[in-house]
Amino acid sequence: MSKTISASHILIMHKDSQNSRSNLTKDEALKKINELHKEVTENPEIFADIALKNSDCSSASSGGALGNFGTGMMVKEFEDSAFSLKENQISEPIETDFGFHIIKRDG
């Protein structure tokens, strides 16, 4: 059986993202994700709150929580980053076809 982990994320889309609901340029989205990354790395306990207020993913309503997932369920860049984190660790911003993400491994 493949290993599963649980993680949360913050997604900032830009107008060129897949299924985008954003009007931000890619540069504006990158600037925003970097600002949010600074906030959540300085205060990890506000991750869910920041996700709720800022994330472009439907998971925002649950504080960015994605629940449990195994390998092959997420896009490769996201999966590689999520699985490389230790529990409660927050990733550097990463880019996928959906935009820019900050990932926090929950378990």
N, C-alpha and C positions, 0 to 999 in steps of 0.2 A: 504494500500500500504506500502511496506517495505521502510524503510529509506535508502536513498542513500548518499554516501559521494564521494568526489574525493580525490585521493591521488597519490603520486609519490613514486617511490622506486628505490633503488640501489640493484642489485642482484649480488652476487659473487657466482658462481658455483664452485664445486669441482668435481673431476673425478667420485665420487660415486653419484652425483646428478642425479635426473630424467632428461632425455633428455639433459645430460650434453655435453657442447662443451668446457670443461675445462680440463686442465691437472694438475691443482693444487691438492694437497692433502687436506683433510678436515682441517688439522691444518694450512696449508698455506692460505686457503680460510678464515678461522676464523681470522687469523692474519691480513689479508688484510682488511676484513670488519671492524675490530676494529680500524685500522688506518684511514680508510675512515670515520668512525663514529666520531672519534676525530676531523677530519677536518671539517665535516659539522655541528657539534654541536658548534664549535668555530666560524664558518662563515656560518650561514644558507643560506645566499644569494648565495653561490656557489653550492648549492645542485644540481641544474640542470646541471651545468658544470661538476661536479664530476660524476654524473650519465652518462652523454654523453661520458666521457672519460673512465669510468671504469665498468659500469654495463654490465652484461652478458645477459640482457633481451633485446628483440627487442624494448622495450619502451625507451632504451637509446637514440635513435635518436630524441626523443621528450623530452629529459631532464628527463627521468624516469616517465613522466606523464602517468598514467593509465586511466585517465578520471573518469567518474562516475561509481560506482558499488554499488549494494545492497547486502544484506545478502545472503549467499549461492552461490555467484559467484566466490569467491576466496577460496583457501584452508583455513581450519579452523584457523590455527595458524596466518596466515597473516591477515585474517578478524578480528579475536579477537583483534589483536594489532592495526590495522588501526582504527577500530571503537572506541577503548579506547582513542585515541589521541584527543587533542583539536586542533582546526584549527592552522596551521603553526607549530605544535609541531612535533618533530622528535623522532622516537622510538629508543629504545635500539636495537642492532642487534638481530634478531630472526632467528631461523632455521626452514626451511620447507624441504620437499622432493626435492625441486628445488635448495637448497643451503641456503646461508645466505642473509638476507634482512635488509636494513634500510628503514623505511617507513616515509614519510613526509605527513601529512594530509593537503590537499590543501583547502578543503571546505566541 
